[in-house]
Amino acid sequence: MRERSNYKYYLENSSFLGSGLIQGYALYDFGYYPGIIPEENEEEK
């Protein structure tokens, strides 16, 4: 998120802990803000 416009305002003093990965969700582009919802056809684990 370092390249995003709100980085300096919200995250400038935060520590980067590493990349993360979540499975079973679909990513949607809502313009200024991304969103995720559980994927359909994803079996509960």
CYANA upper distance limits for C-alpha pairs under 8 A (distance plus 0.5 A):
  1 MET  CA      7 TYR  CA      6.81
  2 ARG  CA      7 TYR  CA      6.02
  2 ARG  CA      8 LYS  CA      8.46
  3 GLU  CA      7 TYR  CA      7.60
  6 ASN  CA     10 TYR  CA      6.53
  6 ASN  CA     11 LEU  CA      8.22
  7 TYR  CA     11 LEU  CA      5.54
  7 TYR  CA     12 GLU  CA      6.57
  8 LYS  CA     12 GLU  CA      5.11
 24 GLY  CA     38 PRO  CA      6.41
 24 GLY  CA     39 GLU  CA      6.02
 24 GLY  CA     42 GLU  CA      6.54
 25 TYR  CA     36 ILE  CA      6.55
 25 TYR  CA     37 ILE  CA      5.91
 25 TYR  CA     38 PRO  CA      4.77
 25 TYR  CA     39 GLU  CA      5.21
 26 ALA  CA     36 ILE  CA      5.92
 26 ALA  CA     37 ILE  CA      6.11
 26 ALA  CA     38 PRO  CA      6.70
 26 ALA  CA     39 GLU  CA      5.80
 27 LEU  CA     34 PRO  CA      7.53
 27 LEU  CA     35 GLY  CA      6.34
 27 LEU  CA     36 ILE  CA      5.10
 27 LEU  CA     37 ILE  CA      7.53
 28 TYR  CA     34 PRO  CA      6.28
 28 TYR  CA     35 GLY  CA      5.69
 28 TYR  CA     36 ILE  CA      6.46
 29 ASP  CA     33 TYR  CA      7.42
 29 ASP  CA     34 PRO  CA      5.37
 29 ASP  CA     35 GLY  CA      7.08
 30 PHE  CA     34 PRO  CA      5.90
 30 PHE  CA     35 GLY  CA      7.33
 38 PRO  CA     42 GLU  CA      8.18
